[in-house]
Amino acid sequence: MDYPGLIKLLAPECLVVLTALGVLFADLKFWRGLPSRQRFGRGVALATVGLLAAALFAGMGEKSADLLLGTLVLTRVSQFLKLVLLLLTLGTVWLCSDADFTDHVGEFLALLLLAATGMMLLISTENLLMIFVSLELVSLSLYVMTAFNKRSSCSAEAALKYFLFGGMAAGFMLFGFSFLYGLSGSIHLPDIAVALRTKGSDPLAMAAIVMVLAGFGFKIAAVPFHFWAPDTYDGAPAPAAAFIASGSKVASFFILATLLQAGMPGAAGSGAWNAFVPGWMPIVAILATASMVFGNLAALAQSSLRRLLACSAIAHAGYALLAIMAEPADAKPALLYYVTTYALTLVGMFGLVSVVEGGNGDDSMGQLAGLSQRSPLLAACLSVFGLSLAGVPPFAGFFGKFYLFVAVAKSGPTLSSFWLVLVAIAMSCVSLYYYLQVLKQAWVAIPVEGSVPARASRPLVLVVSLLALAVVLLGCVPELLLRFLR
Amino acid sequence: MLAWTIYISFAGAAGMFLLPRESLRAPRVLALIAALAGLLVAVGGALRHSAVGGVVTLIKLPWIPTLGADYFLAADGISLTLVLLTGLVATAGVLFSWNIELRPREFFAFYLALIGGVYGVFLSFDLLLLLVFYEIAIVPKYFLIAIWGSTNREYAAMKLALYSFVGSALVIAGLVAAYVVSGAETFNLLELAKFEYPREFQLWAFPLVFVGFGILAGLWPFHSWAPTGHVAAPTGASMLLAGVVMKLGAYGCLRVAMTLFPEGLAAWRDVIGVLAVIAIVYGALVALVQRDFKFVVGFSSVSHMGFVLLGLATVTTLGLSGAVLQMFSHGILAGLLFGVVGRMIYDREHTRDLEQLESRQLSRMLPFAAVTFVLAGFASMGLPGFSGFIAELYVLIGAWQTFPKLAVIAGVGIVIGVAYTLRAIQKAFYSGNELPSPARLPAEHGDSAISLPEKVGACLLIACTVGVGLYPRVLLDWIVPSFNSPLFDGLRKGAGL
């Protein structure tokens, strides 16, 4: 393949990188003297143009390709997911439109766009090295973005914790990858799958699986690799936290599912009740159960919105992990529907968090008191997001969970994985309690004396309302999204 | 046409937010229009479809092809009865909520959203769709109670929401299992009802789904959300809760659990019968010793819903028809009783304590309330001439054929029912000194006389209970033939209907 052909295939990624450089340059050259709010406004406008152009190319571009030992693999689903990632990035970028947490506007936006590039590369590869490199591109950008609020010591602490855990996890993952290479002599997932078919229960393969899952467990914040999540969500600037919770989750889950299902089908084992067979299935089952139970129970005790979202993110990672255990035909659609709608919800939630915090960074639930009086539209959006996260119809979260339950229950011999569904359903009852606590603040609690109508910039309100609308629409007509995921 | 009941309600709920924020009157009027339109559509649709018999398809579109779920609305005689009930109670509920002044737009938006969900459940013949509507009905209840409620409202609201959600979680678990085991890739009730599930599967799936729905029907020992919820809720919401939401549970038990798993029902029916009778007697006994007037009515609901569940457990055409008729009858009467207690008395006297009401001579101060309550009380005691009589008679005869002993105990429950109703009537309305105390002359009530909306609402419901009581065939002609439809083939074969 010649260079122009390659660039054509990678046009969306190239455009995003160019936009990142453009924003960096324009900020450095032209916008230096302006107040940071205005710089953010202009940067957001420029980034929007770039992202929309990239989305156009992703939507119209080539739908299938497989180059250089799986270094670049394009499928219909991954191309669509690229579009989703671009839209999530766009939403996150718009959350910055009114921000003033930093003077380094160009750098922040450029890093955000670079992280997006990493995510897009991550989902279009079946090659271990490429997976690792793009994952690091995402992670390193996110570490720095987390630390961007230099006025708050929490931000620095969050970034350091995130970075230390992340570095360790990356080490584990790379170690696991090296074992996989040693076993199969290849870094191409289909070749690894062939090699593992005969060596599925090799102790080395087991060691590799454990290490790879430890690495990804960190990325998706599954118990017991979740410790960074509450502090990072708490300390990071809202757009950075939103991106960690949305885009990064979607890409990581996609590649984890590809890695396990395309790369190691021979070492799957079984997670059926009372009939565990060694392999990645039982490990995923345990990670999922632990995450659902811990995440939901820990969220009960939170009074800070961001920490509550972090705990619920842990729980949702548990649900999403379940989907990976479904039959391959169902696994990807169920997983992607779930994480995509979850990501949309979380970007919206962090938009609301940044409104509620106002200037003072106080994100306790009490800040929401009387939101329905102060700003009915935002209260309605909050309810849509909260109820969707709790899994109440007609919002997307309900169908996401339901499809996932069906997919898991269908896998294996009749109802052998049903215990996982029971745990998940029981835990989603628990989750309703704390989401209702949030909504109670907004609708039932009386506004604090002297509180002003919630102020939010137009673009922020627009993006939050659009996301809420999407969550409602996708919940009522799930097929809108599902038909692109099969 | 009947499907418009759902759309009208949701449109009304959405329309509330287009109204000016300060207006008190506009939301009421819009809510009344929406509720009345729903009622008219329900009546029209019922008249049109009842002649056909069997299951009438209203609309069927592919909804989620990935799972094989359809947007499938249909109706048979049972649905028609309950849709009609929903229309009646919803309209009366708006009339009894005419005095809501706190955030009326939001109140009626939640109110209409709840109604829309309820209509949806009664008309869905696709199980996933039914589940969606069922859960849509949960959340508005929480807000209605938590924002506009009285005694212990936040506790009661959360308790109700969690109980409902646990119930629907059990149902989801059962449905997912049923879907996977059948392997038919469909949620269509008519298709799934034809499938014969393995007996071992039915033995555990049936109680899962039955209890899941049963929680909302006040199945003992999972009933405790009901009295606290009813008491805390504002009047309109109490009427809906007791009047139609509890029916959702009973309807789900019949429509889903019993239809899909007849062998499971055959194995568990004795247990259900016993639980139902416990609810009848226990609810009545507890109602007998309450001081709070609303708790009396709340526990009487548990008792009367026991008759519904007993009727279901009999699995005879007579008992099942009685159960459905009792759902209708109790829906009307509970609405009426809560309307009197919550709106006519509590909003004026600001107390529901029977000891305090004793001295207030309400029969003289609020004669209309007294007459209404006496009529509703007689009807719910099961006096001939009212709907409660014929419904409970059917259930008892059905029960006599299957469980004679339980039928006798349920009969005792009726007697206790007479006792607590008479006690409440006597304490609340007809006691105290013969002479009015000087401080409390009728003139004092001049400005708070029973208003026109209340009177209209009360008369509407009284007319229904008397009408059905005098001429029960108007509903039985819809209900009884429904049990002959192919939908209940499994039930007839598996449980010897």
HADDOCK unambig.tbl for C-alpha pairs under 7 A between the chains (distance, minus, plus):
assign (segid A and resid 392 and name CA) (segid B and resid 135 and name CA) 6.57 0.50 0.50
assign (segid A and resid 393 and name CA) (segid B and resid 132 and name CA) 5.54 0.50 0.50
assign (segid A and resid 393 and name CA) (segid B and resid 135 and name CA) 6.34 0.50 0.50
assign (segid A and resid 393 and name CA) (segid B and resid 136 and name CA) 6.07 0.50 0.50
assign (segid A and resid 394 and name CA) (segid B and resid 132 and name CA) 6.46 0.50 0.50
assign (segid A and resid 394 and name CA) (segid B and resid 136 and name CA) 6.88 0.50 0.50
assign (segid A and resid 406 and name CA) (segid B and resid 176 and name CA) 5.75 0.50 0.50
assign (segid A and resid 409 and name CA) (segid B and resid 180 and name CA) 6.77 0.50 0.50
assign (segid A and resid 410 and name CA) (segid B and resid 180 and name CA) 5.75 0.50 0.50
assign (segid A and resid 414 and name CA) (segid B and resid 181 and name CA) 6.89 0.50 0.50
assign (segid A and resid 422 and name CA) (segid B and resid 173 and name CA) 6.68 0.50 0.50
assign (segid A and resid 425 and name CA) (segid B and resid 169 and name CA) 6.03 0.50 0.50
assign (segid A and resid 429 and name CA) (segid B and resid 165 and name CA) 6.30 0.50 0.50
assign (segid A and resid 429 and name CA) (segid B and resid 166 and name CA) 6.02 0.50 0.50
assign (segid A and resid 444 and name CA) (segid B and resid 146 and name CA) 6.54 0.50 0.50
assign (segid A and resid 444 and name CA) (segid B and resid 147 and name CA) 5.31 0.50 0.50
assign (segid A and resid 478 and name CA) (segid B and resid 64 and name CA) 6.71 0.50 0.50
assign (segid A and resid 479 and name CA) (segid B and resid 64 and name CA) 5.73 0.50 0.50
